[in-house]
């Protein structure tokens, strides 16, 4: 096996609590047990030598093709060799009553033609250089351990096992009509479940059915429906079912450039991502996930208030500091970190994200309790004064400035708070909120507009551009001539074909940010350029990998993936662009105030 493979090679599977990443040959290179944000027991993705992996592949030269079972996050890989073919089906399975209390990876091999010899190996890693794995005997065979995580490996027709100091391995041959099952079950700091392979095999079928039932509840028949559904399934993988939190991504420390230094941990719940996700899921007619996410977010804010934090740990706590791990990183590009340095920043745009989320939630027929209603009024009043201050902006920059999209976000917060008041959801000075929102609009038009560029700028008084301004076509701040001019300036200054950098100067530091291109597509549609929006959408759909997955960034030089994956914001932006373009095509866009200058 090559030590590292391109990030485009990875396909995720998950169970509502953790995500595994499989490379093209079906080797599992990433699997935290038992949560998204646990130190991963299998992390070859970031540490080829000691990270750990779960391999199952032919011992002869082979070619592969792969796809998800329709309507699921269950992956099938077909291996073809000179002597035959076989199909591997991979899932992190669920139980009769839903999520299991342990992590269980089921790998089923079915012989299709001829015969295909397979070898498998389960080798836990050092949990990013924090543990020393080992094997041991038990009443039920070999166990694998790594710092509190204990793993049991069982199978049906999976060949004789051979145990090494830190791994278990075996071989078998698949023939036409044969069926082989390998089960890897793990738990942390608790009793060990020893899987029964025959029941696990049934569990794989049950998991397929559960995913397909969820997809049946997903209602969307507009343009690009397969890509929209796949993106919704990717978001479902990032939802942490025990709490309702939504992780921004499944991984940490995948580099934004190959020079290193820009490696972040996104295994937290951002207010911004939660807001976008809940809005999308409500528009699809889903109920359980939006309610769980809103409840988690309100609990976290109340627990750690009165300050509004930009993200929280998946259990609702406040994240600690950043800790570097002594492992090389993907392709040796470090650092590898746990934690995110932005946890103490102020970002005023999240006030708008939160208020819109709550307005969409209420309009969907839900009710706010008295404490939540009072909390939202308090936050609206806070935005009333805070907008005049500098912050770190949506991109979590170290320089505090008067960022344009932050001011627009405060405008959105006050506008949405007034709408919540009109819906009877919160009390408060709605007239004052609306009046101050107009003060913010006037301030932005005066201080954050460049007549020379014909564009909104990244911050007051600058001549830099920022793609996040595009979000405020959808917020209603501006769908008129100024936003249309901003779109043209961004296309000239930040676009590279269908791809787009986040803001001026980023071509020297990182790849293009996937979400920005989808934001551009939505903004084009909202400013009346539906045909151009449609063409951009088609180009961006071609940028996904072979199974419809997006990372955080794409290098415009060679279309390689960069950054963490699967990246929730990338898939959210795809969904919202598709929905927006579909609405504009039908002429059913919500009426907006005349916001052009």
Secondary structure as UniProt FT lines:
FT   HELIX           7..9
FT   STRAND          11..14
FT   STRAND          19..22
FT   TURN            24..25
FT   STRAND          28..31
FT   TURN            36..37
FT   TURN            44..46
FT   TURN            48..50
FT   STRAND          52..58
FT   STRAND          63..68
FT   TURN            70..71
FT   STRAND          75..80
FT   STRAND          84..92
FT   TURN            96..97
FT   STRAND          103..124
FT   TURN            127..130
FT   STRAND          134..138
FT   TURN            139..140
FT   STRAND          141..146
FT   TURN            147..148
FT   STRAND          149..156
FT   STRAND          161..163
FT   STRAND          168..175
FT   TURN            176..177
FT   STRAND          179..188
FT   HELIX           197..217
FT   TURN            223..224
FT   HELIX           225..237
FT   STRAND          239..240
FT   TURN            241..244
FT   STRAND          245..246
FT   TURN            258..259
FT   STRAND          269..270
FT   HELIX           271..283
FT   TURN            284..285
FT   HELIX           288..304
FT   STRAND          311..312
FT   TURN            314..315
FT   STRAND          323..325
FT   HELIX           330..332
FT   STRAND          336..338
FT   HELIX           341..344
FT   HELIX           349..363
FT   TURN            364..365
FT   HELIX           370..386
FT   TURN            387..388
FT   TURN            393..396
FT   HELIX           404..422
FT   TURN            423..424
FT   HELIX           430..447
FT   STRAND          449..450
FT   TURN            451..454
FT   STRAND          455..456
FT   TURN            460..461
FT   HELIX           467..470
FT   HELIX           471..474
FT   TURN            475..476
FT   HELIX           481..493
FT   STRAND          495..496
FT   TURN            497..498
FT   STRAND          499..500
FT   TURN            504..505
FT   HELIX           506..508
FT   STRAND          512..513
FT   HELIX           514..526
FT   TURN            527..528
FT   HELIX           530..541
FT   TURN            542..543
FT   TURN            546..547
FT   STRAND          551..554
FT   TURN            556..558
FT   STRAND          561..565
FT   HELIX           568..585
FT   TURN            586..587
//
